[in-house]
Structures are given as C-alpha cells and as structure tokens.
Amino acid sequence: MKRVNRFLILTLTLSLIFNSCENEEVPLVTKGILSYKASSSNIGRSCLSIFFPTELIGYATTEGGSIYKTVDGGLTWNKLNISSPVPLRTTYFINKDVGYAFGGNSGCSPSPCEPYGSIAYKTINGGKTWQILVIPYKWSELSSTYFVNESTGIAVGKGMSIKTSDGGKSWQNLTVDGKDLIAQISFTNQNIGYALNSGVLFRTDNGGGSWKDISINDEKLTYAFCFLNDTLGYASSANNLFKTEDGGGSWILVDGVENFIHYVHFLNEEMGITLSQRSINGVVFTIPQWRHFVRFTKDGGQTWTTFEYEQQEFNERCLYAKHNIIYSLGYDKIFKLIIE
C-alpha cells in the first residue's frame, strides 16, 4: 500500500503548478499572518495551470485546450482566441504581454495509435493572438516551464525536456539524468537552476548543460522545492520539510507532518507555507475525498500554525504563487492564501 500511495502522490505532483518560488523582489512583509479569501469566478472549466504576471492580470489553461484571461485578479475570465487539440498544462509569462503555453498528450486509445505528443504556443500581445511553435516530436506532454529572460527558457514534463535560446524560434532537447519525468523546474539566475525528476532533485550551474544530484537523502522522494536564491532553499521529502543554505550541498530538517508535503512556498527565510492532504473517506475503490492542510511559519520553521480546508477549496492541479499570494483556481471559484 505504501508503494501505491507514493505512486499516487508522484502522479499528483506532476499535475501541480510549481511556480512556487518567484525569482523576483519580494515586498516587505511585517505582520506574519496567513489569511484566506474565496471569490466566485465564471471560469466554469477544469483548470490545469494559472500564471499571474501582475496581481490583477492572469492567464489560465484548461483540460480542453483553451486559454482564459483575467484583468481583475481572477473574478472574471474571458476566453482567448486559441484552441489546442490537447490539454494545455503549463504557462509562463515574461510580462503581461509576452508569454508561452505548453501541453500535450503522451498516450492515446484505443491501441494501436500514435500519441499526439507535446505542443507549444507563444503570444506577444497579451493573448490577442497566438503563434504555434515548432518543437521536437516525442510521445510527451510538457507540464512545467521557466524563462530566465525573453530569450532563454526551458519546458519539461513527461517524455521530453526542451530549451530555447532565441525566444521560442528553435528548441533543443535537454537531458536531466537521462530520465523524462520532470515535474518542476525553476532558476534563480541564467545559470543556476533546479529540476525535480522522478523524485530526485537536481541542480545545474551552467544553464542546464549538466546536472548534479542534490537529493535530500537516499529515499529519492522529493515532491516539491522552493529556492529563494542560489544558496537558500526548501524541499519536501515525503512528509518532511528540509532547508539548505549551501545550494543543496547539505540539508537540515525543519518540520515533519503526518502526510506527504506536495507544495512549498517561502517568501523569505522566515515566512512560508507547506501544503499536504489526506484522504477522508479511506475507501480504495471510490473517488477519494481529500482534506487539505496548510502549515504556516513566520519564524523560519521554529513554530507552525496549521489550517485545514475542504477538498473543494483548492484545485491541486491549478496553483500559482505571486509574491505573498498563492492562487488556486477551481471550477467556479478563485481561492487565495495571503501572507500578510
């Protein structure tokens, strides 16, 4: 059963939006309070990813291959003029106008059949028009992306990882330890980046040219990470949260919880949250019902406050952190965790 649970958690991790640590200047936070806000939204779709280049302007992608835009912080959404033949699983915007959307399907039925593979789009005018990009073909689905500037970016996922150095005009295959199950990627500058590949945490010091294993322990059960700069970072291994002050060379235990931690976001060395969940119906062959647990610290993990939320209050596949706000877009609601 433990092996099955680990597989389920890893599958869930692949579907999360892991832009949990933005490499941007963070506003000064003094209160150290976590508040929660839920508002009605007209999205009416199953959201797979969201990205807010500003606090009010945001973009959402869906299982059906559509992209929606909001200019009021997620209260109302307008469908953009784009329709992908496969789900769009991740987005990244350099600013409010220039952005990318990636997705794909790595499987198909009935067999025999040829999977669609991955797809990529780019906009330079805030989503008014979209250009389809030429990328390598593999049986893959891209689900996480990070751009260090307008020219250089990496998109990763199940079955393929690719990099561009010319704003998406051309793409080259990228290899992280020879595996193709990368759930999360992010960079602190143009050279130093981190990738989570099949539960193993890797670091690059040369823009993705080579990678080294900086896993917390031999179990290789990392589910989420968050680096604030080149040396300071946090990562979860199963149900434990660890901290590094030397870029992953060594790790210190910060917190332990009952359930696996699948989301980590820190504003600074003192203030951060972790998100875990637990099944509340306990029946294997029915649709599971989940309860979410948010742990909040304002003193670097010395003390924690736990908040409990129902399943419908979070969409685990559609999470995004912008400065001190963690967004979650559900079928008809926008949820925000706010660190004040």
C-alpha positions as CSV (number, residue, x, y, z in Angstrom):
1,M,0.0,0.0,0.0
2,K,2.9,2.4,0.8
3,R,4.2,1.9,-2.7
4,V,0.8,2.6,-4.3
5,N,0.5,5.8,-2.2
6,R,3.9,7.0,-3.3
7,F,2.9,6.5,-6.9
8,L,-0.4,8.4,-6.4
9,I,1.4,11.3,-4.8
10,L,4.0,11.4,-7.6
11,T,1.3,11.5,-10.2
12,L,-0.4,14.3,-8.4
13,T,2.9,16.2,-8.1
14,L,3.3,16.0,-11.9
15,S,0.0,17.9,-12.3
16,L,0.6,20.7,-9.9
17,I,1.6,24.2,-10.8
18,F,5.0,24.5,-9.2
19,N,5.9,28.1,-9.8
20,S,6.0,28.3,-6.1
21,C,9.2,30.5,-5.8
22,E,9.4,33.5,-8.0
23,N,12.9,34.9,-8.6
24,E,11.6,38.4,-8.1
25,E,11.9,41.2,-5.5
26,V,9.5,40.3,-2.7
27,P,7.6,43.1,-0.9
28,L,8.4,43.7,2.7
29,V,6.2,41.5,5.0
30,T,5.9,42.5,8.6
31,K,2.6,41.1,10.1
32,G,3.3,37.4,9.7
33,I,-0.4,36.4,9.3
34,L,-1.9,33.9,6.8
35,S,-5.4,34.8,5.6
36,Y,-7.7,33.0,3.2
37,K,-10.1,34.5,0.6
38,A,-12.5,32.8,-1.8
39,S,-14.5,34.6,-4.5
40,S,-16.9,33.4,-7.2
41,S,-15.4,33.1,-10.7
42,N,-17.0,32.5,-14.1
43,I,-14.3,30.2,-15.4
44,G,-16.5,27.1,-15.5
45,R,-13.7,24.9,-16.7
46,S,-11.3,22.4,-15.3
47,C,-8.1,24.5,-14.9
48,L,-4.7,22.9,-15.3
49,S,-2.5,26.0,-14.8
50,I,-2.6,29.6,-13.9
51,F,0.0,32.4,-14.2
52,F,-0.3,36.0,-12.9
53,P,2.3,38.4,-14.3
54,T,0.7,41.1,-12.2
55,E,-1.7,40.9,-9.2
56,L,-4.7,41.6,-11.4
57,I,-3.7,40.2,-14.9
58,G,-3.7,36.4,-15.1
59,Y,-3.9,33.5,-17.6
60,A,-5.5,30.1,-17.1
61,T,-5.2,26.9,-19.3
62,T,-7.7,24.1,-19.3
63,E,-8.0,20.4,-20.0
64,G,-10.0,21.2,-23.1
65,G,-7.1,23.2,-24.7
66,S,-8.4,26.7,-24.1
67,I,-6.8,29.7,-22.5
68,Y,-8.6,32.3,-20.4
69,K,-7.5,35.7,-19.3
70,T,-8.5,37.8,-16.2
71,V,-7.8,41.5,-15.6
72,D,-9.5,41.7,-12.1
73,G,-7.5,39.1,-10.1
74,G,-9.5,36.1,-11.2
75,L,-13.1,37.2,-10.6
76,T,-14.0,37.1,-14.3
77,W,-12.3,35.3,-17.1
78,N,-12.5,35.8,-20.9
79,K,-11.8,33.0,-23.4
80,L,-9.0,33.9,-25.8
81,N,-8.8,33.1,-29.5
82,I,-6.9,29.9,-29.2
83,S,-7.9,26.2,-29.2
84,S,-5.3,23.5,-28.6
85,P,-6.1,19.9,-29.8
86,V,-4.6,18.6,-26.5
87,P,-4.7,19.8,-22.9
88,L,-2.5,22.9,-22.1
89,R,-0.7,22.1,-18.8
90,T,1.6,25.0,-18.1
91,T,2.1,28.7,-18.8
92,Y,4.8,31.2,-18.3
93,F,4.7,35.0,-18.9
94,I,7.7,37.2,-19.2
95,N,5.5,40.2,-18.6
96,K,1.8,40.9,-19.1
97,D,2.1,40.7,-22.9
98,V,4.8,38.1,-23.7
99,G,4.0,34.5,-22.7
100,Y,4.0,30.8,-23.5
101,A,1.6,27.9,-23.2
102,F,2.7,24.2,-23.3
103,G,0.8,20.9,-23.2
104,G,0.3,17.6,-24.9
105,N,-0.8,14.0,-24.6
106,S,1.7,11.2,-24.2
107,G,-0.9,8.4,-24.6
108,C,-3.9,7.5,-26.7
109,S,-6.5,4.9,-27.1
110,P,-7.6,2.5,-28.5
111,S,-4.3,0.9,-29.3
112,P,-2.6,0.8,-31.7
113,C,-2.4,4.6,-32.2
114,E,0.2,7.3,-32.2
115,P,0.0,9.8,-29.3
116,Y,-0.3,13.5,-30.2
117,G,2.9,14.5,-28.3
118,S,3.6,18.0,-27.0
119,I,2.5,21.4,-28.2
120,A,3.7,25.0,-27.6
121,Y,2.3,28.4,-28.3
122,K,3.6,32.0,-27.8
123,T,1.9,35.4,-27.6
124,I,3.4,38.9,-27.7
125,N,0.3,40.9,-27.3
126,G,-1.3,39.7,-24.1
127,G,-3.1,36.7,-25.6
128,K,-4.9,38.5,-28.5
129,T,-3.1,36.3,-31.0
130,W,-1.0,33.1,-30.5
131,Q,1.7,31.5,-32.7
132,I,2.2,27.8,-32.7
133,L,5.9,26.9,-32.2
134,V,7.9,24.2,-33.9
135,I,9.2,21.8,-31.2
136,P,10.8,18.3,-31.4
137,Y,8.3,15.5,-31.6
138,K,8.1,12.8,-28.9
139,W,5.4,10.9,-27.1
140,S,5.3,13.5,-24.4
141,E,3.4,16.2,-22.5
142,L,5.0,19.3,-21.3
143,S,3.9,20.4,-17.8
144,S,6.4,22.8,-16.3
145,T,8.3,25.7,-17.7
146,Y,10.6,28.6,-16.6
147,F,12.0,31.5,-18.6
148,V,15.0,33.4,-17.2
149,N,14.6,36.2,-19.8
150,E,12.7,36.8,-23.0
151,S,15.1,34.7,-25.0
152,T,16.0,31.7,-22.7
153,G,13.6,29.2,-21.4
154,I,13.1,25.5,-20.6
155,A,9.9,23.4,-20.8
156,V,9.8,20.0,-19.2
157,G,7.4,17.2,-18.5
158,K,6.6,13.6,-19.1
159,G,8.7,12.2,-22.0
160,M,10.6,15.3,-23.1
161,S,12.6,18.4,-22.0
162,I,13.5,21.2,-24.3
163,K,15.3,24.5,-24.2
164,T,15.2,27.7,-26.3
165,S,17.8,30.5,-26.5
166,D,16.0,32.6,-29.1
167,G,12.6,33.3,-27.7
168,G,11.0,30.0,-29.0
169,K,12.1,30.2,-32.6
170,S,14.1,27.0,-32.1
171,W,14.3,24.3,-29.5
172,Q,16.9,21.7,-28.5
173,N,16.4,18.6,-26.5
174,L,17.6,18.8,-22.9
175,T,18.6,15.8,-20.7
176,V,18.4,15.7,-16.9
177,D,20.0,12.4,-15.7
178,G,18.6,10.6,-18.7
179,K,15.1,10.5,-17.4
180,D,11.9,12.0,-18.8
181,L,9.6,12.6,-15.9
182,I,10.3,16.1,-14.7
183,A,7.6,17.6,-12.5
184,Q,9.1,21.0,-11.7
185,I,11.9,23.3,-13.0
186,S,13.0,26.8,-11.9
187,F,16.0,29.1,-12.0
188,T,17.5,31.7,-9.7
189,N,19.5,33.2,-12.5
190,Q,20.5,32.4,-16.0
191,N,23.0,29.7,-15.0
192,I,21.7,28.2,-11.7
193,G,18.5,26.2,-11.8
194,Y,16.8,23.2,-10.1
195,A,14.7,20.3,-11.5
196,L,12.7,17.6,-9.9
197,N,13.0,14.4,-11.9
198,S,11.3,11.2,-10.8
199,G,11.5,12.2,-7.2
200,V,15.2,13.2,-7.5
201,L,16.3,16.8,-7.0
202,F,19.0,18.1,-9.4
203,R,20.9,21.4,-9.7
204,T,22.6,23.0,-12.8
205,D,25.3,25.7,-12.7
206,N,25.5,26.2,-16.4
207,G,22.0,26.8,-17.6
208,G,21.0,23.2,-18.0
209,G,24.1,21.9,-19.8
210,S,24.8,19.5,-17.0
211,W,23.0,18.5,-13.8
212,K,24.1,17.0,-10.4
213,D,22.0,15.1,-7.9
214,I,21.4,17.2,-4.7
215,S,18.7,14.9,-3.2
216,I,18.0,15.3,0.5
217,N,18.5,11.6,1.2
218,D,18.8,8.2,-0.4
219,E,15.0,7.7,-0.5
220,K,14.6,9.9,-3.5
221,L,11.1,11.0,-2.5
222,T,11.2,14.8,-3.1
223,Y,7.8,16.2,-4.1
224,A,8.3,19.9,-4.1
225,F,11.0,22.6,-3.7
226,C,11.5,26.3,-3.4
227,F,14.7,28.2,-3.8
228,L,14.9,31.9,-2.8
229,N,18.4,32.4,-4.2
230,D,21.5,30.5,-5.3
231,T,22.1,29.0,-1.8
232,L,18.9,29.2,0.3
233,G,16.1,26.7,-0.5
234,Y,13.5,24.4,0.9
235,A,12.3,21.0,-0.3
236,S,10.0,18.2,0.9
237,S,11.0,14.6,1.2
238,A,7.8,12.6,1.7
239,N,6.3,14.1,4.9
240,N,9.3,16.1,6.0
241,L,10.4,19.6,5.1
242,F,14.2,20.4,4.8
243,K,16.2,23.5,4.4
244,T,19.6,24.1,2.6
245,E,21.9,27.1,3.0
246,D,24.5,25.9,0.5
247,G,22.5,25.3,-2.7
248,G,21.7,21.7,-1.9
249,G,25.0,20.5,-0.6
250,S,23.6,19.7,2.8
251,W,20.0,19.7,4.3
252,I,18.6,20.5,7.7
253,L,15.2,19.1,8.9
254,V,12.8,21.9,9.5
255,D,9.4,20.2,10.0
256,G,7.6,16.9,9.9
257,V,3.9,16.3,9.3
258,E,1.6,13.3,9.1
259,N,1.0,13.4,5.3
260,F,3.2,13.9,2.3
261,I,4.1,17.6,1.5
262,H,3.4,18.3,-2.1
263,Y,3.7,22.1,-2.2
264,V,6.2,24.5,-0.7
265,H,6.4,28.3,-0.9
266,F,8.6,30.7,1.1
267,L,8.6,34.5,0.9
268,N,11.8,34.8,2.8
269,E,13.8,32.8,5.3
270,E,11.2,33.4,8.0
271,M,7.8,33.1,6.3
272,G,6.5,30.2,4.3
273,I,3.8,27.6,3.9
274,T,3.6,23.9,3.1
275,L,0.6,22.1,1.6
276,S,-0.3,18.5,2.3
277,Q,-3.5,16.5,2.0
278,R,-5.2,13.4,3.5
279,S,-8.0,11.2,2.2
280,I,-11.1,11.4,4.5
281,N,-13.1,8.5,3.1
282,G,-10.5,5.8,3.2
283,V,-12.2,3.7,0.5
284,V,-9.7,2.5,-2.1
285,F,-12.2,1.8,-5.0
286,T,-14.2,5.0,-4.8
287,I,-13.4,8.6,-5.8
288,P,-11.2,9.8,-2.9
289,Q,-12.3,12.8,-0.9
290,W,-9.4,15.0,0.3
291,R,-8.8,17.5,3.1
292,H,-6.0,20.0,2.7
293,F,-3.6,21.0,5.4
294,V,-1.7,24.3,5.2
295,R,1.2,24.8,7.6
296,F,2.4,28.4,8.1
297,T,5.5,29.6,9.8
298,K,6.7,33.1,10.5
299,D,9.9,32.3,12.3
300,G,11.8,30.0,9.9
301,G,10.1,26.8,11.0
302,Q,10.6,27.0,14.7
303,T,6.8,27.2,15.2
304,W,3.9,26.3,12.9
305,T,0.2,27.0,12.6
306,T,-2.0,24.5,10.8
307,F,-5.1,25.4,8.8
308,E,-7.5,22.8,7.5
309,Y,-9.6,23.2,4.3
310,E,-12.1,21.1,2.4
311,Q,-11.4,19.5,-0.9
312,Q,-13.4,22.0,-2.9
313,E,-11.4,24.9,-1.6
314,F,-8.3,24.0,-3.6
315,N,-7.6,22.8,-7.1
316,E,-4.3,21.0,-6.6
317,R,-3.7,21.0,-10.4
318,C,-4.0,24.8,-10.7
319,L,-1.8,26.5,-8.1
320,Y,0.4,29.6,-8.5
321,A,2.3,31.8,-6.1
322,K,2.9,35.5,-6.8
323,H,4.9,37.3,-4.1
324,N,2.7,36.9,-1.0
325,I,-0.4,35.4,-2.7
326,I,-1.0,31.7,-3.5
327,Y,-3.7,31.4,-6.1
328,S,-5.9,28.3,-6.7
329,L,-8.5,28.4,-9.5
330,G,-11.4,26.0,-9.1
331,Y,-14.3,25.3,-11.5
332,D,-16.2,28.4,-10.4
333,K,-14.1,30.0,-7.7
334,I,-10.8,31.7,-7.2
335,F,-9.1,31.0,-3.9
336,K,-6.2,33.0,-2.4
337,L,-3.9,32.3,0.5
338,I,-2.4,35.7,1.5
339,I,0.7,36.1,3.7
340,E,0.4,39.5,5.3
